Amino acid sequence: MLKAFVNVFRIPELRRKVLFTLLMLSVYRIGFYVPLPGIDQDRLSRHFKSGGGGGATQQMADLFAMFTGGDLGQSTMFGLGIMPYITASIIFQLLVTVVPALEKLQKEGESGRRKIMEYTRYSTVALTFIQAVFWIRYLNGGGLVHPEFAGTFAFWTIGVFALMTGTLLLMWIGEQIDEYGIGNGISLIIMAGIVSRLPTVFIEVYVGLTTRGGAMDAEKVIFMVISFVAVVAGAILITQAQRRIPIQQAKQLRGRRVVGGARHYLPLRVNHGGVMPIIFASSFLLFPSVIFGGLNRTGLWPGRFWSFLDNSFHPGEFLYEMTYIAMVYFFSYFWTSVQFQPKELANQLRDSGSFIPGLRPGKRTADYLEAVMNRITYVGAGFLAIIAVIPSVVAVYMAIPYRVSAFLGGTGLLIVVSVALDLIQRLEANLVMRNYQGFLGGDTGGSGPRIKGRQY
């Protein structure tokens, strides 16, 4: 494996792509520390570290920082991260399935996809403006701005345009990595934001271990190391897992030759929804905390009932975790139903002259594919539910800081695993194409087994 990494820098074209990708990610990390003018950064940092924003606000900030590459507790030029672009992309993925005009546009091929991408960029600008306005308004209302700048037109203008510029620059960096670098640019930006938090976690573990009466001890550290290895192995397994449907190609007579008749497989991913079910479930679980907390503070009848719900919808509580699991299952099936179109897939198999042995092309094939996907989605959703609840359960019942236990599961871990596998697979494909051995090649120079990337 080490030899394969050395070979990456022996190929001029691949070396340029890797160095360009690292340069763009360095620009992102540098811009992450360019502060917004007028913000009291020390007060803002204390505000979020002490949970001053309230339970729901703190959960939102943690979730935001985990999968957008931004950080609300450190209001910088890249404070909003890539979240507006992600939101716009998700919206258009959903609209393509329900709006006939967009569906027709997507079927036009590369030109149609470019047009949809153009609409996504325009939507990103609008969403960025809206989120920037709300964030600047929250900073003003929370007393997190220096008095001489608070509420002034200049501060509003500079703050909103700086946040918009940062997000659009991140979008541009991601697209440049897609075109001139290696890997998926947006995914690499998100992964870089997650991995950049590791040094802080190591320092916190070390301080808790060496300080008398600290939050960490040797047993907890050993448990976390073993759990991390096991969870990462499970995440890799479920990310790569697929159900292979045998496909038979019909034989055709062309002149005097018989062509076709080959047998291959149709791979169906077990975790077809990826990290989207966890993201949706985490986002929707912010609302019960806000709603029940507000009802509890108003003193409406029955007060004990609202107090019970307010206390129950916090990470680590039984009702919260069970609702989390149920929502992960719901959004797993929802996202799969949106993205996986068995009728269209069955029609494509029929048009290409392929069929599933024992099934008639058309409706029977579509029903079979839908039944198989429903069964394997149940397994994938179960694993996602386990991954989702591990950090909060470990943090509550083992008294481990959540910033540390977050790396034992959740959205961040799945993103890092899937993006890392995709990046390594792309590097290996470039190596094998130029007659170099892959990352799993043997010492004798054999090619070895291939690392599989994300299946689409």
Contacts in CASP RR format, 6 or more apart in sequence:
PFRMAT RR
TARGET T0000
AUTHOR 0000-0000-0000
METHOD contacts of the structure
MODEL  1
MLKAFVNVFRIPELRRKVLFTLLMLSVYRIGFYVPLPGIDQDRLSRHFKS
GGGGGATQQMADLFAMFTGGDLGQSTMFGLGIMPYITASIIFQLLVTVVP
ALEKLQKEGESGRRKIMEYTRYSTVALTFIQAVFWIRYLNGGGLVHPEFA
GTFAFWTIGVFALMTGTLLLMWIGEQIDEYGIGNGISLIIMAGIVSRLPT
VFIEVYVGLTTRGGAMDAEKVIFMVISFVAVVAGAILITQAQRRIPIQQA
KQLRGRRVVGGARHYLPLRVNHGGVMPIIFASSFLLFPSVIFGGLNRTGL
WPGRFWSFLDNSFHPGEFLYEMTYIAMVYFFSYFWTSVQFQPKELANQLR
DSGSFIPGLRPGKRTADYLEAVMNRITYVGAGFLAIIAVIPSVVAVYMAI
PYRVSAFLGGTGLLIVVSVALDLIQRLEANLVMRNYQGFLGGDTGGSGPR
IKGRQY
1 439 0 8 1.000
1 440 0 8 1.000
1 441 0 8 1.000
3 437 0 8 1.000
4 427 0 8 1.000
4 428 0 8 1.000
4 431 0 8 1.000
4 436 0 8 1.000
4 437 0 8 1.000
4 438 0 8 1.000
4 439 0 8 1.000
4 441 0 8 1.000
5 439 0 8 1.000
7 431 0 8 1.000
7 436 0 8 1.000
7 437 0 8 1.000
8 14 0 8 1.000
8 15 0 8 1.000
8 18 0 8 1.000
8 427 0 8 1.000
8 430 0 8 1.000
8 431 0 8 1.000
9 15 0 8 1.000
9 18 0 8 1.000
11 430 0 8 1.000
11 431 0 8 1.000
11 434 0 8 1.000
11 436 0 8 1.000
14 182 0 8 1.000
14 427 0 8 1.000
14 430 0 8 1.000
14 431 0 8 1.000
14 434 0 8 1.000
17 180 0 8 1.000
17 181 0 8 1.000
17 182 0 8 1.000
18 181 0 8 1.000
18 182 0 8 1.000
18 427 0 8 1.000
20 176 0 8 1.000
20 177 0 8 1.000
20 180 0 8 1.000
20 181 0 8 1.000
21 177 0 8 1.000
21 181 0 8 1.000
21 182 0 8 1.000
21 183 0 8 1.000
21 185 0 8 1.000
21 188 0 8 1.000
24 173 0 8 1.000
24 174 0 8 1.000
24 176 0 8 1.000
24 177 0 8 1.000
24 181 0 8 1.000
24 185 0 8 1.000
25 177 0 8 1.000
25 188 0 8 1.000
25 189 0 8 1.000
25 192 0 8 1.000
27 173 0 8 1.000
28 78 0 8 1.000
28 170 0 8 1.000
28 173 0 8 1.000
28 189 0 8 1.000
28 192 0 8 1.000
29 192 0 8 1.000
29 196 0 8 1.000
31 76 0 8 1.000
31 77 0 8 1.000
31 78 0 8 1.000
31 166 0 8 1.000
32 70 0 8 1.000
32 71 0 8 1.000
32 74 0 8 1.000
32 76 0 8 1.000
32 77 0 8 1.000
32 78 0 8 1.000
32 79 0 8 1.000
32 193 0 8 1.000
32 196 0 8 1.000
33 76 0 8 1.000
34 76 0 8 1.000
34 77 0 8 1.000
34 78 0 8 1.000
35 41 0 8 1.000
35 75 0 8 1.000
35 76 0 8 1.000
35 77 0 8 1.000
36 75 0 8 1.000
36 76 0 8 1.000
36 77 0 8 1.000
36 158 0 8 1.000
36 159 0 8 1.000
36 162 0 8 1.000
36 163 0 8 1.000
37 149 0 8 1.000
37 155 0 8 1.000
37 158 0 8 1.000
37 159 0 8 1.000
37 162 0 8 1.000
38 145 0 8 1.000
38 146 0 8 1.000
38 149 0 8 1.000
38 155 0 8 1.000
39 75 0 8 1.000
39 139 0 8 1.000
39 144 0 8 1.000
39 145 0 8 1.000
39 146 0 8 1.000
40 143 0 8 1.000
40 144 0 8 1.000
40 145 0 8 1.000
40 146 0 8 1.000
41 74 0 8 1.000
41 75 0 8 1.000
43 143 0 8 1.000
43 144 0 8 1.000
44 73 0 8 1.000
44 74 0 8 1.000
44 75 0 8 1.000
44 139 0 8 1.000
44 144 0 8 1.000
45 73 0 8 1.000
45 74 0 8 1.000
47 53 0 8 1.000
47 73 0 8 1.000
47 142 0 8 1.000
47 144 0 8 1.000
48 58 0 8 1.000
48 61 0 8 1.000
48 72 0 8 1.000
48 73 0 8 1.000
51 57 0 8 1.000
51 58 0 8 1.000
52 58 0 8 1.000
55 289 0 8 1.000
55 314 0 8 1.000
56 286 0 8 1.000
56 289 0 8 1.000
56 290 0 8 1.000
59 282 0 8 1.000
59 285 0 8 1.000
59 286 0 8 1.000
59 289 0 8 1.000
59 315 0 8 1.000
60 72 0 8 1.000
60 286 0 8 1.000
61 71 0 8 1.000
61 72 0 8 1.000
61 73 0 8 1.000
62 402 0 8 1.000
62 406 0 8 1.000
63 282 0 8 1.000
63 283 0 8 1.000
63 286 0 8 1.000
63 411 0 8 1.000
64 70 0 8 1.000
64 71 0 8 1.000
64 72 0 8 1.000
64 83 0 8 1.000
65 71 0 8 1.000
65 72 0 8 1.000
65 73 0 8 1.000
65 197 0 8 1.000
66 194 0 8 1.000
66 406 0 8 1.000
66 411 0 8 1.000
66 412 0 8 1.000
67 86 0 8 1.000
67 190 0 8 1.000
67 194 0 8 1.000
67 275 0 8 1.000
67 279 0 8 1.000
67 411 0 8 1.000
67 412 0 8 1.000
67 415 0 8 1.000
68 80 0 8 1.000
68 81 0 8 1.000
68 82 0 8 1.000
68 83 0 8 1.000
68 86 0 8 1.000
68 190 0 8 1.000
69 78 0 8 1.000
69 81 0 8 1.000
69 82 0 8 1.000
69 189 0 8 1.000
69 190 0 8 1.000
69 192 0 8 1.000
69 193 0 8 1.000
69 194 0 8 1.000
70 78 0 8 1.000
70 79 0 8 1.000
70 80 0 8 1.000
70 81 0 8 1.000
70 82 0 8 1.000
70 83 0 8 1.000
70 193 0 8 1.000
71 79 0 8 1.000
72 79 0 8 1.000
72 135 0 8 1.000
75 135 0 8 1.000
75 139 0 8 1.000
75 144 0 8 1.000
77 162 0 8 1.000
77 163 0 8 1.000
77 165 0 8 1.000
77 166 0 8 1.000
78 166 0 8 1.000
78 167 0 8 1.000
78 169 0 8 1.000
78 170 0 8 1.000
79 163 0 8 1.000
79 166 0 8 1.000
80 128 0 8 1.000
80 131 0 8 1.000
80 132 0 8 1.000
80 135 0 8 1.000
80 163 0 8 1.000
80 166 0 8 1.000
80 167 0 8 1.000
81 166 0 8 1.000
81 167 0 8 1.000
81 170 0 8 1.000
82 167 0 8 1.000
82 170 0 8 1.000
82 171 0 8 1.000
82 186 0 8 1.000
82 189 0 8 1.000
82 190 0 8 1.000
83 131 0 8 1.000
83 167 0 8 1.000
84 124 0 8 1.000
84 127 0 8 1.000
84 128 0 8 1.000
84 131 0 8 1.000
84 167 0 8 1.000
85 120 0 8 1.000
85 124 0 8 1.000
85 167 0 8 1.000
85 170 0 8 1.000
85 171 0 8 1.000
85 186 0 8 1.000
86 186 0 8 1.000
87 127 0 8 1.000
88 120 0 8 1.000
88 121 0 8 1.000
88 123 0 8 1.000
88 124 0 8 1.000
88 127 0 8 1.000
89 120 0 8 1.000
90 276 0 8 1.000
91 123 0 8 1.000
92 102 0 8 1.000
92 116 0 8 1.000
92 119 0 8 1.000
92 120 0 8 1.000
92 123 0 8 1.000
93 338 0 8 1.000
93 339 0 8 1.000
94 338 0 8 1.000
95 102 0 8 1.000
96 102 0 8 1.000
96 103 0 8 1.000
96 106 0 8 1.000
96 116 0 8 1.000
97 103 0 8 1.000
97 338 0 8 1.000
97 339 0 8 1.000
97 341 0 8 1.000
102 116 0 8 1.000
105 112 0 8 1.000
105 115 0 8 1.000
105 116 0 8 1.000
106 112 0 8 1.000
106 113 0 8 1.000
106 116 0 8 1.000
121 171 0 8 1.000
124 167 0 8 1.000
124 168 0 8 1.000
124 171 0 8 1.000
125 164 0 8 1.000
125 168 0 8 1.000
128 163 0 8 1.000
128 164 0 8 1.000
128 167 0 8 1.000
128 168 0 8 1.000
129 160 0 8 1.000
129 164 0 8 1.000
131 163 0 8 1.000
132 159 0 8 1.000
132 160 0 8 1.000
132 163 0 8 1.000
132 164 0 8 1.000
133 160 0 8 1.000
135 163 0 8 1.000
136 155 0 8 1.000
136 156 0 8 1.000
136 159 0 8 1.000
136 160 0 8 1.000
136 163 0 8 1.000
139 145 0 8 1.000
140 150 0 8 1.000
140 151 0 8 1.000
143 150 0 8 1.000
145 151 0 8 1.000
145 155 0 8 1.000
149 155 0 8 1.000
170 189 0 8 1.000
171 186 0 8 1.000
173 185 0 8 1.000
173 189 0 8 1.000
174 185 0 8 1.000
174 186 0 8 1.000
174 188 0 8 1.000
174 189 0 8 1.000
175 185 0 8 1.000
177 183 0 8 1.000
177 184 0 8 1.000
177 185 0 8 1.000
177 188 0 8 1.000
178 184 0 8 1.000
178 185 0 8 1.000
182 423 0 8 1.000
182 426 0 8 1.000
182 427 0 8 1.000
182 430 0 8 1.000
183 422 0 8 1.000
183 423 0 8 1.000
183 426 0 8 1.000
184 419 0 8 1.000
184 422 0 8 1.000
187 415 0 8 1.000
187 418 0 8 1.000
187 419 0 8 1.000
187 422 0 8 1.000
188 419 0 8 1.000
188 423 0 8 1.000
190 415 0 8 1.000
190 419 0 8 1.000
191 415 0 8 1.000
191 416 0 8 1.000
191 419 0 8 1.000
191 420 0 8 1.000
194 412 0 8 1.000
194 415 0 8 1.000
194 416 0 8 1.000
195 416 0 8 1.000
197 403 0 8 1.000
198 407 0 8 1.000
200 403 0 8 1.000
201 403 0 8 1.000
201 404 0 8 1.000
201 407 0 8 1.000
204 401 0 8 1.000
204 403 0 8 1.000
204 404 0 8 1.000
205 216 0 8 1.000
205 221 0 8 1.000
205 224 0 8 1.000
205 404 0 8 1.000
207 214 0 8 1.000
208 214 0 8 1.000
208 215 0 8 1.000
208 216 0 8 1.000
209 216 0 8 1.000
209 217 0 8 1.000
209 218 0 8 1.000
209 221 0 8 1.000
215 399 0 8 1.000
215 400 0 8 1.000
215 401 0 8 1.000
216 400 0 8 1.000
220 398 0 8 1.000
220 400 0 8 1.000
223 398 0 8 1.000
224 400 0 8 1.000
224 404 0 8 1.000
224 405 0 8 1.000
224 408 0 8 1.000
227 390 0 8 1.000
227 394 0 8 1.000
227 408 0 8 1.000
228 407 0 8 1.000
228 408 0 8 1.000
231 387 0 8 1.000
231 390 0 8 1.000
231 408 0 8 1.000
231 409 0 8 1.000
231 413 0 8 1.000
232 413 0 8 1.000
232 417 0 8 1.000
234 383 0 8 1.000
235 387 0 8 1.000
235 409 0 8 1.000
235 413 0 8 1.000
235 414 0 8 1.000
235 417 0 8 1.000
236 417 0 8 1.000
236 421 0 8 1.000
238 270 0 8 1.000
238 271 0 8 1.000
238 380 0 8 1.000
238 383 0 8 1.000
238 384 0 8 1.000
239 271 0 8 1.000
239 274 0 8 1.000
239 414 0 8 1.000
239 417 0 8 1.000
239 418 0 8 1.000
239 421 0 8 1.000
239 454 0 8 1.000
240 421 0 8 1.000
240 452 0 8 1.000
240 453 0 8 1.000
240 455 0 8 1.000
241 269 0 8 1.000
241 270 0 8 1.000
241 271 0 8 1.000
241 380 0 8 1.000
242 267 0 8 1.000
242 268 0 8 1.000
242 269 0 8 1.000
242 270 0 8 1.000
242 455 0 8 1.000
243 267 0 8 1.000
243 268 0 8 1.000
243 270 0 8 1.000
243 372 0 8 1.000
243 376 0 8 1.000
244 265 0 8 1.000
244 266 0 8 1.000
244 267 0 8 1.000
244 268 0 8 1.000
245 265 0 8 1.000
245 266 0 8 1.000
245 267 0 8 1.000
245 268 0 8 1.000
245 356 0 8 1.000
245 369 0 8 1.000
245 372 0 8 1.000
246 263 0 8 1.000
246 264 0 8 1.000
246 265 0 8 1.000
246 266 0 8 1.000
246 356 0 8 1.000
246 357 0 8 1.000
247 263 0 8 1.000
247 264 0 8 1.000
247 265 0 8 1.000
247 266 0 8 1.000
247 349 0 8 1.000
247 354 0 8 1.000
247 355 0 8 1.000
247 356 0 8 1.000
248 261 0 8 1.000
248 263 0 8 1.000
248 354 0 8 1.000
248 355 0 8 1.000
248 356 0 8 1.000
248 357 0 8 1.000
249 260 0 8 1.000
249 261 0 8 1.000
249 262 0 8 1.000
249 263 0 8 1.000
249 264 0 8 1.000
249 352 0 8 1.000
249 353 0 8 1.000
249 354 0 8 1.000
250 260 0 8 1.000
250 261 0 8 1.000
250 353 0 8 1.000
250 354 0 8 1.000
250 355 0 8 1.000
251 258 0 8 1.000
251 259 0 8 1.000
251 260 0 8 1.000
251 261 0 8 1.000
252 258 0 8 1.000
252 259 0 8 1.000
252 260 0 8 1.000
253 259 0 8 1.000
266 345 0 8 1.000
266 349 0 8 1.000
266 356 0 8 1.000
267 455 0 8 1.000
268 369 0 8 1.000
268 372 0 8 1.000
268 373 0 8 1.000
268 376 0 8 1.000
269 455 0 8 1.000
270 376 0 8 1.000
270 377 0 8 1.000
270 379 0 8 1.000
270 380 0 8 1.000
271 380 0 8 1.000
271 383 0 8 1.000
271 384 0 8 1.000
272 335 0 8 1.000
272 336 0 8 1.000
272 339 0 8 1.000
272 340 0 8 1.000
272 373 0 8 1.000
272 376 0 8 1.000
272 377 0 8 1.000
273 332 0 8 1.000
273 335 0 8 1.000
273 336 0 8 1.000
273 339 0 8 1.000
274 335 0 8 1.000
274 384 0 8 1.000
274 414 0 8 1.000
274 418 0 8 1.000
275 411 0 8 1.000
275 412 0 8 1.000
275 414 0 8 1.000
275 415 0 8 1.000
275 418 0 8 1.000
276 331 0 8 1.000
276 335 0 8 1.000
277 327 0 8 1.000
277 328 0 8 1.000
277 329 0 8 1.000
277 331 0 8 1.000
277 332 0 8 1.000
277 334 0 8 1.000
277 335 0 8 1.000
277 381 0 8 1.000
277 384 0 8 1.000
278 328 0 8 1.000
278 384 0 8 1.000
278 387 0 8 1.000
278 388 0 8 1.000
278 410 0 8 1.000
278 411 0 8 1.000
278 414 0 8 1.000
279 411 0 8 1.000
280 327 0 8 1.000
280 331 0 8 1.000
280 334 0 8 1.000
280 335 0 8 1.000
281 324 0 8 1.000
281 327 0 8 1.000
281 328 0 8 1.000
281 330 0 8 1.000
281 331 0 8 1.000
281 388 0 8 1.000
282 324 0 8 1.000
282 388 0 8 1.000
282 411 0 8 1.000
284 327 0 8 1.000
285 313 0 8 1.000
285 320 0 8 1.000
285 323 0 8 1.000
285 324 0 8 1.000
285 327 0 8 1.000
288 309 0 8 1.000
288 313 0 8 1.000
288 323 0 8 1.000
289 310 0 8 1.000
289 313 0 8 1.000
289 314 0 8 1.000
292 306 0 8 1.000
292 309 0 8 1.000
292 310 0 8 1.000
292 313 0 8 1.000
293 306 0 8 1.000
293 310 0 8 1.000
294 306 0 8 1.000
294 310 0 8 1.000
295 306 0 8 1.000
295 309 0 8 1.000
295 310 0 8 1.000
296 303 0 8 1.000
296 306 0 8 1.000
296 307 0 8 1.000
296 309 0 8 1.000
296 310 0 8 1.000
299 306 0 8 1.000
300 306 0 8 1.000
309 319 0 8 1.000
311 317 0 8 1.000
312 318 0 8 1.000
312 319 0 8 1.000
312 320 0 8 1.000
313 319 0 8 1.000
313 320 0 8 1.000
313 323 0 8 1.000
314 320 0 8 1.000
315 321 0 8 1.000
315 392 0 8 1.000
315 395 0 8 1.000
315 396 0 8 1.000
315 402 0 8 1.000
316 389 0 8 1.000
316 392 0 8 1.000
316 393 0 8 1.000
316 395 0 8 1.000
316 396 0 8 1.000
316 397 0 8 1.000
320 392 0 8 1.000
321 389 0 8 1.000
321 392 0 8 1.000
321 393 0 8 1.000
324 385 0 8 1.000
324 388 0 8 1.000
324 389 0 8 1.000
325 382 0 8 1.000
325 385 0 8 1.000
325 388 0 8 1.000
325 389 0 8 1.000
328 381 0 8 1.000
328 382 0 8 1.000
328 384 0 8 1.000
328 385 0 8 1.000
328 388 0 8 1.000
329 378 0 8 1.000
329 381 0 8 1.000
329 382 0 8 1.000
329 385 0 8 1.000
332 377 0 8 1.000
332 380 0 8 1.000
332 381 0 8 1.000
332 384 0 8 1.000
333 374 0 8 1.000
333 377 0 8 1.000
333 381 0 8 1.000
336 373 0 8 1.000
336 377 0 8 1.000
340 373 0 8 1.000
342 365 0 8 1.000
342 366 0 8 1.000
342 367 0 8 1.000
342 369 0 8 1.000
342 370 0 8 1.000
342 373 0 8 1.000
343 362 0 8 1.000
343 366 0 8 1.000
345 366 0 8 1.000
345 369 0 8 1.000
346 361 0 8 1.000
346 362 0 8 1.000
346 363 0 8 1.000
346 365 0 8 1.000
346 366 0 8 1.000
346 369 0 8 1.000
347 362 0 8 1.000
349 355 0 8 1.000
349 356 0 8 1.000
349 361 0 8 1.000
349 365 0 8 1.000
350 361 0 8 1.000
350 362 0 8 1.000
350 365 0 8 1.000
355 361 0 8 1.000
355 365 0 8 1.000
356 365 0 8 1.000
356 368 0 8 1.000
359 365 0 8 1.000
359 368 0 8 1.000
384 414 0 8 1.000
387 409 0 8 1.000
387 410 0 8 1.000
387 413 0 8 1.000
387 414 0 8 1.000
388 409 0 8 1.000
388 410 0 8 1.000
388 411 0 8 1.000
390 405 0 8 1.000
390 408 0 8 1.000
390 409 0 8 1.000
390 410 0 8 1.000
391 402 0 8 1.000
391 405 0 8 1.000
391 406 0 8 1.000
391 407 0 8 1.000
391 408 0 8 1.000
391 409 0 8 1.000
391 410 0 8 1.000
392 402 0 8 1.000
392 405 0 8 1.000
394 400 0 8 1.000
394 405 0 8 1.000
394 408 0 8 1.000
395 401 0 8 1.000
395 402 0 8 1.000
395 404 0 8 1.000
395 405 0 8 1.000
398 405 0 8 1.000
406 412 0 8 1.000
407 413 0 8 1.000
418 454 0 8 1.000
421 451 0 8 1.000
421 452 0 8 1.000
421 453 0 8 1.000
421 454 0 8 1.000
422 453 0 8 1.000
422 454 0 8 1.000
424 439 0 8 1.000
424 451 0 8 1.000
424 453 0 8 1.000
425 451 0 8 1.000
425 452 0 8 1.000
425 453 0 8 1.000
425 454 0 8 1.000
427 439 0 8 1.000
428 438 0 8 1.000
428 439 0 8 1.000
428 450 0 8 1.000
428 451 0 8 1.000
431 437 0 8 1.000
431 438 0 8 1.000
431 439 0 8 1.000
432 438 0 8 1.000
432 447 0 8 1.000
432 450 0 8 1.000
437 445 0 8 1.000
437 446 0 8 1.000
437 447 0 8 1.000
437 448 0 8 1.000
438 447 0 8 1.000
438 448 0 8 1.000
438 450 0 8 1.000
438 451 0 8 1.000
439 451 0 8 1.000
440 448 0 8 1.000
440 449 0 8 1.000
440 450 0 8 1.000
440 451 0 8 1.000
441 447 0 8 1.000
441 448 0 8 1.000
441 449 0 8 1.000
442 448 0 8 1.000
END
